[in-house]
C-alpha cells in the first residue's frame, strides 16, 4: 500500500493535525484567503509579523494588511490568473505590510493562486510572507560598513591598492591616484598590478609576501621600492603589504599601502645640504680670517722692502745701472701691496652697514683680485659700462664676492683663449649687470639646478658647488635677482638685477646682521 492510499484513510482530525503542523513549521507567515479575499487560515508567524492576535486575523480583509499599491498588485495578479484559460499563478514582490498599529513592515510577499479542478469553484489564494526587517537591517549595516571602509581607504594620504589573485587591480584609492597620476576609472578592472612596478618587482613582492622572513606570515614589513607613474617616471616609495585569505584559507587577494617619500627625501637632502653649506661657510669664514692675518703679516716685511728699495734708489745716482732694478722692486712691491689690500677688502667680515656703491668700481676691484691668476692669462676681459649708471645701496664686500665667483666660473668654462664681457645698464629703478663668457655653455637640464647648494658641473676636486648658491643668496638679500641664459657651445650669460634703493626689509636685515657682528666683536 502506498503512502497516498494510506493518507486517504486518515480521518479528518488527523488530517487537520498534520495540516496545522505543516503551517506552523515554517519561518514564514502563511495566510490562506477565502473567495472574498479575507483571511481564512493564518499561522502563528503571521500573527507575530502583523501584530494581530491569531483570532483577530481570521476574517480580516487582505486589503487591511496591504497598502494601496500592494493591494492593487494583488488584484491585478488575481485577475491575470482568472483570464481564460484559467491557470495557476505564482508572483512575489517586496511590499510593505500594514501592521495592527498602522505601521509598515518591509516584507517579501509571494502570492500563489491555485485553480480548482471544477470550473464553478473559486481559486484558492495562498500568501507567504517573509519578514525582510532583519535582512534589510543587515544590508543597511553592510552598506554602512562598506561606506565607512571606503571613506577610510579614500581619506588615507597613502596610496592603498588591492589586486585579486590574478593581479587585476580592484581597489585604487584617492591617495594612489594622487601618487601615481591615474584616475580610478583608468585602473580598476583595467590594469594589472605589474604595470605600476619596474619589471620583475611585482613577482618579487609576492615572493616576499608568501615567505615568513619579511614581516611574518602573509605580511611584508615596510620596504623601499621603485614605482612607475602615469608619465612613465620611476620614483621611490615605501610599501607595506599583506595577503588576504578567505575562510578556507585560500589566497584571494593582496593589498599594499604606498607611502610617497619624495617630499621627505627632498627635505632630508635640503637639510643635509644646509648643514654642509653651514659647515663650508664656517670653513670659508676661518679661511678669510687666516687670509687677513697672513696679509697683515706680509704687509710688514713688504713695507720694509719698499722703504729700503726707495732709500737705495735715492742714494744712487739717477743714471746708475741699478736704478732700473730698484725701480722694478718698488713697482712689484707696490703691486703686491695692492693685491694684499684687495685681499683684505675681500676677507673683511660682512654684515656692515649698507653704503652707496659704484658697481663699475666694485667690478673693477674684483677683476684686480683675479686678473693675474693663470686661468685668466689667455682670456680677454671686456668692460662695457654705462657711464650714467646710478650708484646702488649695498654691501661692497658681498657684491665683490659675487663678481669674483662669476668671473672665476666664466674662466673655468672657457677652454683655451676666450673672452669675458661685463656690461652694466640702467633699467628704471634697477641696474642690470651681465657677465658673458665664450665658454662651453650649460645644458638645459642643468640650468634649473645651477643655484642649488653643492650642484656643480665641474670635475671632482674642481669646485664645491657653493659659489653660485652663495651668490644667489647675496643678490636675494640685496632685493635683486640673478638668472642664467645659456646654450651648449654658445657660452653663458649671468644676469644680475639690483634695485638702486633696496626695500626697507632688506635694509633692516643688514642692520640686524651688523648688530650681530658688533656683538661678536664686543664679546
Buried (B, 14 or more C-beta within 10 A) or exposed (E): EEEEEEEEEEEEEEEEEEEEEEBEEEEBBBBBBBEEBBBBBBBEBBBEBBBBEEEBBEEBEBBEBBBEEBBEBBBEBBEEBBEEEEEEBEBEBEBBBBBBEEEEBBBBBBBBBEBEEEEEEBBBBBBBBBBBEEEEEEEEEEEEEEEEEEEEBBEBEBBBBBBBEEBBBBBBBBBBBEBBEBEBEBBBEEBEBBBBBEEEBBEEBBEBBBBEEBBEEBBBEEBEBEBBEEEEEEBBBBBBBBBBEEEEEEBEBBBBBBBBBEEEEEEEEEEEBEEBBEEBEEEBEEEBEEBBEBBEEBBEEBEEBBEEBBEBBEEEEEEEEEBEEBEEBBEBBEEBBEBBBBBBBBBBBBBBEBEEBBBBEBBBBBBBBBEEEEEBEEBEBEEEBBEEBBBBBBBBBBBBBBBBBBBBBBBBBBEEEBBBBBBBBEEEEBBBBBBBBBBBBBEEEBBEEBBBBBBBBEEEEEBBBBBBBBBBBBBEBBBBBBBBBBEEEEBBBBBBBBBBEBEEEBBEBBEEBBEEBEEEEEE
